[in-house]
Amino acid sequence: MKIPPSPNSNDAGSDFLGNPNPTGLPNVEDYSDYYAFFQDAVTSIPSAQFEMPGDGAGAGGGKRKRGGEAEGSGEEYYDSPCDSYSGSGSNGSGEAQQGRKKKTIVISQLITSLAMLEEQNRAARQEWEREAEQDLAMFETNHTQKAKAMTDYRNYLQDHHSDADESETLHGKRARVAAAAAVAAAAASSAALGAAEPTAPAAPAAGPSQHHRRLWVKDRSQAWWDRCNHPDFPEAEFRKAFRMGRATFDMICEELGAAVAKEDTMLRAAIPVRQRVAVCIWRLATGEPLRLVSKRFGLGISTCHKLVLEVCAAIKSVLMPKFLQWPSEAAAEAIKARFESASCIPNVVGAMYTTHIPIIAPKISVAAYFNKRHTERNQKTSYSITIQGVVDPDGVFTDVCIGWPGSMSDDQVLEKSALYQRAAGGMLNGQWIVGGGGYPLMDWVLVPYAHQNLTWTQHAFNEKIGEVQRVAKEAFARLKGRWKCLQKRTEVKLQDLPGVLGACCVLHNICEMSKQEMDPELDFELIDDQMVPENSLRSLNSMQARESIAHNLLHRGLAGTAFF
């Protein structure tokens, strides 16, 4: 029996087994061809079988014959002296071939399974990448739309302010040019009168002067103000228009007379003090735009705006030291007694609260004035500045801090105030100022318990301290209800706004001190979002003092039963 020749480099099977990258291999990405290719490669292997030692079916193991010999030579070659030829070699060769076929089928199945898994992974990866690209495209589109909307809104506000500034500048220039022309005309008229005879020419000379006056002074009706200023005007109507009685209004005019009065000129008569004060108070009380103020009082728009700022500055400089000041020692003792009689909490000299005033988006430091809490609640972009105030039992302000940006929390505004500096200097030792949950507990600031699962003692304390805090909140509600300019955005520039807000606080004190009743229609619901400070407990002594006050309220039967 001759041994068939072994596969060489010219055979297709040897090319598949010997070359690691034969030209007949499919693409590595085309897994669907692996199975067919593997079967083709197996079928190309010659039928001769090469048995490893110990794999044959004979007793002495399989024998390997050298290839390249012709059939019928009768010569047999063995790899070692231990190999022996068995007559049953053909049967062993058939069994080995069947084993190889089984192995080939198993391997082909494994390769097919791996190819299918890889294909599934690749499809899943492509699907994920496609979804990620869609989400990214949607996010970029939304971001671009929001950015464009904010940019358009900001440009609109800038254009609005620029137009207003240009209009005001143009009005000023026109007024100056008209005044210069009138002065020149008056001078020429005087020179003509002096050179002519004092008889008939005197009458025609007044014509040019009157002509130029009509050019730069617009005739406006002051009928409404004349009617309000008349002594027969009803007191109730006057109080409704100016939020105060005629006597209180006269007192304010008398106090501000020296600060706001102007002298008459050769071109026009000065605006009276009463009308100046009335323009300012009516503007603050109603919050109406300057265009309507101009129609009411028969004055120019720019004149009304200027009068409001001048009178507010006079109120701040003249009336604030008299009507808004920290109480003296005697007054502080009286305040302590009144708060203790109402709440049973000793040594309370004031109740503190912070509110926000809406403003138009400023041109600089926009983020600092952005009010996130009001924006989220109203679903509308909101900017604001703050007013922090301390009031006595009557709701009269004894201290105010005005103008800090609306993005600051209550405790941050407190740290920036003059009240905080006064307390740091020891001027409030042994005294309490009651604040809400937005303030920290300090040696001089008393706040309610803010944690969960309060005891009866703590509930009783919160009930009593809430009565004191309610005094401050109601005072701010009356402030905003009485002066409607605080309820909406105003045309006043940001640098002038603290003076206007300070004037509102002073006028509020004057009305409260003179017992001016508010119309029920002016009631205002005060809503301010409080933020819990990051460090709400800043003094161990104040914690112990608060616990002592709470126990005294409960065990002495002074706490009431509202918390049950």
C-alpha positions as CSV (number, residue, x, y, z in Angstrom):
1,M,0.0,0.0,0.0
2,K,1.5,3.3,-1.0
3,I,1.3,6.4,0.9
4,P,-0.3,9.3,-1.0
5,P,1.8,12.4,-1.5
6,S,1.6,15.0,1.3
7,P,0.1,18.4,0.5
8,N,2.6,20.9,-0.8
9,S,2.7,24.6,-1.5
10,N,0.9,24.2,-4.8
11,D,-2.2,22.6,-3.2
12,A,-5.1,24.8,-2.2
13,G,-5.2,23.2,1.2
14,S,-1.5,23.7,1.9
15,D,-1.9,27.4,0.8
16,F,-4.8,27.7,3.4
17,L,-2.8,26.0,6.2
18,G,0.6,27.5,5.5
19,N,-0.1,31.1,4.6
20,P,-1.5,33.2,7.5
21,N,-3.2,35.5,5.1
22,P,-4.2,33.7,1.9
23,T,-5.7,35.6,-0.9
24,G,-8.8,33.6,-0.7
25,L,-9.8,34.7,2.8
26,P,-12.9,36.9,3.0
27,N,-13.0,40.4,4.5
28,V,-12.7,40.5,8.3
29,E,-15.9,42.5,8.4
30,D,-17.8,40.0,6.4
31,Y,-18.6,37.4,9.1
32,S,-21.4,35.8,7.0
33,D,-18.8,34.2,4.7
34,Y,-16.8,32.4,7.4
35,Y,-18.9,29.3,7.6
36,A,-18.8,28.6,3.8
37,F,-15.2,29.5,3.6
38,F,-14.3,27.1,6.4
39,Q,-16.1,24.3,4.7
40,D,-14.4,25.0,1.4
41,A,-11.0,24.9,3.1
42,V,-11.8,21.6,4.7
43,T,-12.9,19.9,1.5
44,S,-9.7,21.1,-0.2
45,I,-7.6,19.0,2.2
46,P,-6.3,15.8,0.6
47,S,-7.9,12.5,1.5
48,A,-4.6,11.1,2.9
49,Q,-4.7,11.1,6.7
50,F,-1.8,11.8,9.0
51,E,-2.3,10.2,12.4
52,M,-0.5,11.4,15.4
53,P,1.0,8.8,17.7
54,G,-1.6,7.1,19.8
55,D,-4.5,8.3,17.6
56,G,-4.7,5.1,15.4
57,A,-7.2,2.3,15.8
58,G,-4.5,-0.5,15.7
59,A,-2.9,-2.0,18.8
60,G,0.5,-0.5,18.1
61,G,-0.7,2.9,17.4
62,G,-1.0,4.7,14.0
63,K,2.0,4.8,11.6
64,R,3.0,7.8,9.4
65,K,4.2,7.1,5.9
66,R,6.5,9.4,4.0
67,G,4.9,11.0,1.0
68,G,6.2,11.2,-2.5
69,E,6.4,7.4,-3.1
70,A,4.7,5.7,-5.9
71,E,2.0,3.1,-5.2
72,G,3.0,-0.5,-5.3
73,S,6.7,0.0,-4.3
74,G,6.1,-2.2,-1.3
75,E,8.3,-0.2,0.9
76,E,7.1,1.2,4.2
77,Y,8.7,3.9,6.3
78,Y,8.2,4.5,10.0
79,D,9.1,7.5,12.1
80,S,10.6,5.4,14.9
81,P,11.8,1.9,15.6
82,C,8.8,1.6,18.0
83,D,6.2,2.1,15.3
84,S,4.7,-1.0,13.9
85,Y,2.4,-1.5,10.9
86,S,-1.0,-2.8,11.5
87,G,-3.2,-4.3,8.9
88,S,-6.2,-2.4,10.2
89,G,-4.8,1.0,9.3
90,S,-7.6,1.8,6.8
91,N,-10.3,1.4,9.5
92,G,-8.4,3.7,11.8
93,S,-8.0,6.3,9.1
94,G,-11.8,6.3,8.5
95,E,-12.5,6.9,12.1
96,A,-10.0,9.7,12.4
97,Q,-11.6,11.3,9.3
98,Q,-15.0,11.2,10.9
99,G,-13.5,12.8,14.1
100,R,-12.0,15.6,12.1
101,K,-15.4,16.2,10.4
102,K,-17.1,16.5,13.7
103,K,-14.5,18.9,15.0
104,T,-14.8,20.9,11.7
105,I,-18.6,21.2,12.2
106,V,-18.2,22.3,15.9
107,I,-15.6,24.9,15.0
108,S,-17.7,26.2,12.1
109,Q,-20.7,26.6,14.5
110,L,-18.6,28.5,17.0
111,I,-17.3,30.8,14.3
112,T,-20.8,31.4,13.1
113,S,-22.1,32.2,16.6
114,L,-19.2,34.6,17.2
115,A,-20.0,36.3,14.0
116,M,-23.6,36.7,14.9
117,L,-22.8,38.1,18.3
118,E,-20.4,40.6,16.8
119,E,-23.0,41.6,14.3
120,Q,-25.5,42.2,17.1
121,N,-23.0,44.2,19.1
122,R,-22.2,46.3,16.1
123,A,-25.9,47.0,15.4
124,A,-26.5,47.9,19.0
125,R,-23.5,50.3,19.0
126,Q,-24.7,51.9,15.8
127,E,-28.2,52.4,17.3
128,W,-26.8,54.0,20.5
129,E,-24.5,56.3,18.5
130,R,-27.5,57.4,16.3
131,E,-29.6,58.1,19.4
132,A,-26.8,60.0,21.0
133,E,-26.3,62.1,17.9
134,Q,-30.1,62.9,17.9
135,D,-30.1,63.9,21.6
136,L,-27.0,66.1,21.0
137,A,-28.6,67.7,18.0
138,M,-31.8,68.4,20.0
139,F,-29.9,69.8,22.9
140,E,-27.8,72.1,20.7
141,T,-31.0,73.3,18.9
142,N,-32.8,74.1,22.3
143,H,-29.7,75.8,23.6
144,T,-29.3,77.9,20.5
145,Q,-33.0,78.9,20.6
146,K,-32.8,79.9,24.3
147,A,-29.6,81.8,23.8
148,K,-31.1,83.7,20.8
149,A,-34.2,84.5,22.8
150,M,-32.2,85.9,25.8
151,T,-29.9,87.8,23.4
152,D,-32.9,89.4,21.6
153,Y,-34.5,90.3,24.9
154,R,-31.3,91.9,26.2
155,N,-30.8,93.8,22.9
156,Y,-34.4,95.0,23.2
157,L,-33.8,96.4,26.7
158,Q,-30.6,98.0,25.6
159,D,-32.3,99.6,22.7
160,H,-35.1,100.8,24.9
161,H,-32.7,102.4,27.4
162,S,-30.6,103.9,24.6
163,D,-33.7,105.4,23.0
164,A,-34.8,106.9,26.3
165,D,-31.4,108.3,27.0
166,E,-31.2,109.8,23.5
167,S,-34.7,111.3,23.9
168,E,-33.8,112.8,27.2
169,T,-30.6,114.3,25.8
170,L,-32.4,115.6,22.8
171,H,-35.0,117.3,24.9
172,G,-32.3,118.9,27.0
173,K,-30.5,120.2,24.0
174,R,-33.7,121.6,22.5
175,A,-34.5,123.3,25.8
176,R,-31.1,124.9,26.0
177,V,-31.2,126.1,22.4
178,A,-34.7,127.5,22.9
179,A,-33.6,129.2,26.1
180,A,-30.6,130.7,24.4
181,A,-32.8,132.0,21.5
182,A,-35.3,133.4,24.0
183,V,-32.5,135.2,25.9
184,A,-31.1,136.6,22.7
185,A,-34.5,137.8,21.7
186,A,-35.1,139.3,25.1
187,A,-31.8,141.1,25.0
188,A,-32.5,142.4,21.5
189,S,-35.9,143.6,22.6
190,S,-34.5,145.4,25.6
191,A,-31.8,147.0,23.4
192,A,-34.5,148.1,21.0
193,L,-36.7,149.5,23.8
194,G,-33.7,151.4,25.2
195,A,-32.8,153.0,21.8
196,A,-36.4,154.0,20.9
197,E,-38.6,156.6,22.4
198,P,-40.7,155.5,25.4
199,T,-44.0,156.1,23.5
200,A,-45.7,154.0,20.9
201,P,-42.7,151.7,20.0
202,A,-42.9,150.1,23.4
203,A,-46.0,148.1,22.6
204,P,-44.8,146.3,19.4
205,A,-41.5,145.4,21.2
206,A,-43.3,142.8,23.3
207,G,-44.4,140.8,20.3
208,P,-41.1,139.0,19.5
209,S,-40.6,138.1,23.2
210,Q,-44.1,136.5,23.4
211,H,-43.5,134.7,20.0
212,H,-40.3,133.1,21.2
213,R,-41.9,132.1,24.5
214,R,-44.6,130.1,22.7
215,L,-41.9,128.2,20.8
216,W,-40.2,126.7,23.8
217,V,-43.0,126.5,26.4
218,K,-45.8,124.1,25.6
219,D,-49.2,125.0,26.9
220,R,-50.5,122.2,29.2
221,S,-53.5,122.0,31.4
222,Q,-53.1,122.0,35.2
223,A,-56.8,121.8,35.9
224,W,-56.5,118.5,37.9
225,W,-53.8,119.8,40.2
226,D,-55.5,123.2,40.6
227,R,-58.6,121.3,41.7
228,C,-56.7,119.1,44.1
229,N,-54.9,122.1,45.5
230,H,-58.0,124.1,46.2
231,P,-59.1,124.2,49.8
232,D,-62.6,123.0,48.9
233,F,-61.3,119.7,47.5
234,P,-62.7,116.8,49.5
235,E,-60.4,115.4,52.1
236,A,-61.2,111.7,51.2
237,E,-60.3,112.4,47.5
238,F,-57.1,114.1,48.5
239,R,-56.2,111.1,50.9
240,K,-56.9,108.6,48.1
241,A,-54.7,110.5,45.6
242,F,-51.7,111.2,47.9
243,R,-52.1,108.4,50.6
244,M,-52.2,111.1,53.3
245,G,-54.4,113.9,54.7
246,R,-53.9,117.5,53.7
247,A,-52.4,118.4,57.1
248,T,-49.7,115.8,56.7
249,F,-49.0,116.9,53.2
250,D,-48.7,120.5,54.3
251,M,-46.2,119.5,57.0
252,I,-44.0,117.7,54.4
253,C,-44.1,120.8,52.1
254,E,-43.1,123.0,55.0
255,E,-40.2,120.7,56.0
256,L,-39.0,120.5,52.4
257,G,-39.6,124.1,51.3
258,A,-36.1,125.3,51.7
259,A,-34.6,122.3,50.0
260,V,-36.7,122.1,46.9
261,A,-37.8,125.8,46.3
262,K,-36.6,127.5,43.2
263,E,-36.5,131.2,42.2
264,D,-38.4,132.7,39.3
265,T,-36.4,133.7,36.2
266,M,-37.0,136.3,33.5
267,L,-38.2,133.5,31.2
268,R,-40.6,131.7,33.4
269,A,-42.0,131.4,36.9
270,A,-40.7,128.6,39.2
271,I,-42.8,125.6,39.9
272,P,-44.3,126.0,43.5
273,V,-43.1,123.8,46.3
274,R,-46.5,122.2,46.8
275,Q,-46.7,121.2,43.2
276,R,-43.1,119.8,43.3
277,V,-43.9,117.7,46.3
278,A,-47.3,116.6,44.9
279,V,-45.6,115.4,41.7
280,C,-43.2,113.2,43.6
281,I,-45.8,111.8,46.1
282,W,-48.4,111.1,43.4
283,R,-45.8,109.3,41.3
284,L,-44.7,107.1,44.2
285,A,-48.2,106.4,45.4
286,T,-49.7,105.4,42.0
287,G,-46.7,104.1,40.2
288,E,-48.1,105.5,37.0
289,P,-45.7,106.2,34.1
290,L,-44.2,109.7,33.7
291,R,-46.4,110.3,30.7
292,L,-49.5,110.3,32.9
293,V,-47.8,112.3,35.6
294,S,-47.1,114.9,33.0
295,K,-50.7,115.1,31.9
296,R,-52.0,115.3,35.5
297,F,-49.8,118.2,36.6
298,G,-49.4,120.1,33.3
299,L,-45.6,119.7,33.2
300,G,-43.1,118.1,30.8
301,I,-42.1,114.5,31.2
302,S,-38.5,115.2,31.8
303,T,-39.5,117.9,34.3
304,C,-41.6,115.5,36.2
305,H,-38.8,112.9,36.3
306,K,-36.4,115.5,37.5
307,L,-38.8,116.7,40.2
308,V,-39.3,113.1,41.5
309,L,-35.6,112.6,41.9
310,E,-35.0,116.1,43.5
311,V,-37.8,115.7,46.1
312,C,-36.8,112.1,46.9
313,A,-33.2,113.3,47.6
314,A,-34.6,116.1,49.8
315,I,-36.7,113.6,51.7
316,K,-33.7,111.4,52.3
317,S,-31.5,114.3,53.4
318,V,-34.0,116.4,55.4
319,L,-36.7,114.1,56.7
320,M,-34.9,110.7,57.1
321,P,-32.8,111.9,60.1
322,K,-36.1,113.0,61.8
323,F,-38.5,110.2,61.0
324,L,-36.3,107.2,60.5
325,Q,-33.7,106.6,63.2
326,W,-32.6,104.0,65.6
327,P,-34.4,104.4,69.0
328,S,-32.7,106.0,71.9
329,E,-32.3,104.1,75.2
330,A,-35.5,105.4,76.6
331,A,-37.4,104.6,73.4
332,A,-35.8,101.1,73.3
333,E,-37.0,100.3,76.8
334,A,-40.6,101.3,75.7
335,I,-40.3,99.1,72.6
336,K,-39.1,96.2,74.7
337,A,-42.0,96.5,77.1
338,R,-44.5,96.6,74.2
339,F,-43.1,93.6,72.4
340,E,-42.9,91.6,75.7
341,S,-46.5,92.4,76.5
342,A,-47.6,91.1,73.1
343,S,-45.3,88.1,72.8
344,C,-43.9,87.4,76.3
345,I,-40.4,87.4,74.8
346,P,-38.1,89.8,76.7
347,N,-35.6,92.3,75.4
348,V,-36.9,92.5,71.8
349,V,-36.1,95.9,70.2
350,G,-37.4,95.2,66.7
351,A,-38.7,92.8,64.1
352,M,-36.7,92.3,60.9
353,Y,-37.8,91.4,57.4
354,T,-36.3,91.6,53.8
355,T,-38.3,92.1,50.7
356,H,-37.4,92.4,46.9
357,I,-38.3,95.3,44.6
358,P,-38.5,94.4,40.9
359,I,-36.3,96.2,38.4
360,I,-35.5,96.3,34.7
361,A,-32.5,94.2,33.8
362,P,-29.4,96.3,34.4
363,K,-26.8,96.9,31.7
364,I,-24.0,95.7,34.0
365,S,-23.8,92.8,36.5
366,V,-27.0,91.3,35.3
367,A,-26.4,87.9,37.0
368,A,-26.0,89.6,40.4
369,Y,-29.5,91.1,40.2
370,F,-31.2,87.9,38.8
371,N,-33.8,86.7,41.2
372,K,-33.9,82.9,40.7
373,R,-36.6,82.2,43.3
374,H,-39.1,84.8,41.8
375,T,-38.2,83.6,38.3
376,E,-39.0,80.0,39.1
377,R,-42.3,80.9,40.9
378,N,-43.6,83.3,38.3
379,Q,-42.2,81.5,35.3
380,K,-40.8,84.9,34.1
381,T,-37.3,86.3,34.2
382,S,-37.1,88.5,37.3
383,Y,-34.5,91.0,38.5
384,S,-34.6,92.8,41.8
385,I,-32.9,94.7,44.6
386,T,-33.5,94.2,48.3
387,I,-34.9,96.3,51.2
388,Q,-34.0,95.1,54.7
389,G,-35.9,96.8,57.5
390,V,-36.3,96.7,61.2
391,V,-39.7,98.0,62.7
392,D,-41.1,98.8,66.1
393,P,-44.4,97.5,67.4
394,D,-46.3,100.2,65.4
395,G,-44.7,99.1,62.1
396,V,-42.5,102.2,61.9
397,F,-39.0,101.6,60.4
398,T,-36.1,102.1,62.7
399,D,-33.4,100.9,60.4
400,V,-33.3,100.1,56.6
401,C,-30.7,98.7,54.3
402,I,-31.5,99.3,50.6
403,G,-30.0,98.4,47.3
404,W,-28.2,95.1,47.5
405,P,-28.7,92.8,44.5
406,G,-31.6,90.4,44.4
407,S,-29.5,87.2,44.0
408,M,-28.2,87.6,47.6
409,S,-29.9,85.7,50.5
410,D,-31.3,87.4,53.6
411,D,-28.3,86.5,55.7
412,Q,-25.9,87.9,53.1
413,V,-27.8,91.2,53.0
414,L,-27.7,91.3,56.8
415,E,-23.9,90.9,56.8
416,K,-23.6,93.9,54.4
417,S,-25.8,96.2,56.5
418,A,-24.9,98.9,58.9
419,L,-27.0,97.1,61.5
420,Y,-24.6,94.2,61.4
421,Q,-21.7,96.6,61.9
422,R,-23.5,98.3,64.8
423,A,-24.1,94.9,66.4
424,A,-20.5,93.8,65.9
425,G,-19.5,97.0,67.8
426,G,-21.5,95.9,70.8
427,M,-24.3,98.3,70.5
428,L,-27.0,95.6,70.6
429,N,-25.7,93.6,73.6
430,G,-28.5,92.2,75.7
431,Q,-31.1,93.0,73.0
432,W,-32.9,90.8,70.4
433,I,-34.0,91.6,66.9
434,V,-36.5,88.9,65.8
435,G,-36.0,87.6,62.2
436,G,-37.5,84.8,60.1
437,G,-36.2,81.5,58.9
438,G,-33.9,83.2,56.4
439,Y,-31.7,84.7,59.1
440,P,-29.1,82.9,61.2
441,L,-29.3,82.6,65.0
442,M,-26.8,85.0,66.5
443,D,-26.1,86.7,69.8
444,W,-28.5,89.5,68.8
445,V,-30.8,87.9,66.2
446,L,-33.5,85.6,67.5
447,V,-35.1,83.2,64.9
448,P,-37.6,80.3,65.1
449,Y,-36.7,76.6,65.2
450,A,-36.4,75.4,61.7
451,H,-35.6,71.6,62.1
452,Q,-38.2,68.8,61.8
453,N,-40.0,67.0,64.7
454,L,-40.2,70.0,67.1
455,T,-41.1,69.5,70.7
456,W,-44.0,71.2,72.4
457,T,-41.6,73.7,73.9
458,Q,-40.2,74.6,70.5
459,H,-43.6,74.8,68.9
460,A,-44.7,77.2,71.6
461,F,-41.6,79.4,71.0
462,N,-42.2,79.5,67.3
463,E,-45.8,80.5,67.9
464,K,-44.8,83.5,70.0
465,I,-41.9,84.6,67.8
466,G,-44.2,84.4,64.8
467,E,-46.4,87.1,66.4
468,V,-43.3,89.4,66.5
469,Q,-42.3,88.5,63.0
470,R,-45.8,89.2,61.7
471,V,-45.4,92.9,62.8
472,A,-42.5,93.3,60.3
473,K,-44.2,91.5,57.5
474,E,-47.4,93.5,57.8
475,A,-45.4,96.7,57.9
476,F,-43.7,95.8,54.6
477,A,-47.1,94.8,53.1
478,R,-48.5,98.3,54.0
479,L,-45.3,99.9,52.5
480,K,-45.8,98.2,49.2
481,G,-49.6,98.6,49.2
482,R,-49.4,102.4,50.0
483,W,-46.6,103.1,47.5
484,K,-47.4,101.2,44.3
485,C,-44.2,102.1,42.6
486,L,-42.6,99.3,44.6
487,Q,-44.9,96.7,43.1
488,K,-43.7,96.9,39.5
489,R,-40.6,97.8,37.5
490,T,-39.9,101.5,37.2
491,E,-38.1,103.8,34.7
492,V,-35.8,105.1,37.4
493,K,-32.1,104.2,36.8
494,L,-30.5,101.7,39.1
495,Q,-28.1,104.3,40.7
496,D,-31.1,106.6,41.6
497,L,-33.4,103.8,42.8
498,P,-32.0,103.6,46.5
499,G,-32.9,107.2,47.0
500,V,-36.5,106.6,45.7
501,L,-36.9,103.5,47.9
502,G,-35.5,105.4,51.0
503,A,-38.1,108.2,50.4
504,C,-40.9,105.6,50.3
505,C,-39.7,104.3,53.7
506,V,-39.6,107.8,55.2
507,L,-43.1,108.6,53.9
508,H,-44.3,105.3,55.2
509,N,-43.1,106.3,58.7
510,I,-44.7,109.7,58.5
511,C,-48.1,108.1,57.6
512,E,-47.8,105.5,60.3
513,M,-46.8,108.1,62.9
514,S,-49.7,110.3,61.9
515,K,-52.1,107.3,62.0
516,Q,-53.0,107.6,58.4
517,E,-55.5,104.9,57.6
518,M,-55.0,102.8,54.4
519,D,-57.9,102.2,52.0
520,P,-58.8,98.5,52.0
521,E,-58.4,98.5,48.2
522,L,-54.6,99.1,48.7
523,D,-54.1,95.9,50.7
524,F,-51.1,93.9,49.2
525,E,-50.2,90.3,49.7
526,L,-46.5,90.1,50.4
527,I,-44.7,87.0,49.0
528,D,-41.0,86.6,49.5
529,D,-39.2,83.4,49.2
530,Q,-36.9,82.7,52.1
531,M,-33.7,80.7,51.8
532,V,-32.3,78.8,54.8
533,P,-28.8,80.1,55.5
534,E,-25.9,77.7,55.1
535,N,-24.8,78.3,58.7
536,S,-28.0,78.9,60.6
537,L,-26.5,78.5,64.1
538,R,-23.6,80.8,64.7
539,S,-23.6,81.2,68.5
540,L,-23.7,78.6,71.3
541,N,-24.8,81.3,73.8
542,S,-27.7,82.3,71.6
543,M,-28.8,78.6,71.4
544,Q,-28.8,78.3,75.1
545,A,-30.6,81.6,75.5
546,R,-33.3,80.5,73.0
547,E,-33.8,77.3,74.8
548,S,-34.2,79.2,78.1
549,I,-36.8,81.5,76.6
550,A,-38.7,78.6,75.1
551,H,-38.9,76.7,78.4
552,N,-40.0,79.8,80.3
553,L,-42.8,80.4,77.9
554,L,-44.1,76.9,78.2
555,H,-43.6,76.2,81.9
556,R,-45.0,79.6,83.0
557,G,-48.1,79.1,80.9
558,L,-47.3,82.0,78.5
559,A,-47.2,80.0,75.3
560,G,-50.8,79.6,74.5
561,T,-52.4,76.5,72.9
562,A,-52.4,77.2,69.2
563,F,-49.7,74.7,68.6
564,F,-51.7,71.8,70.0
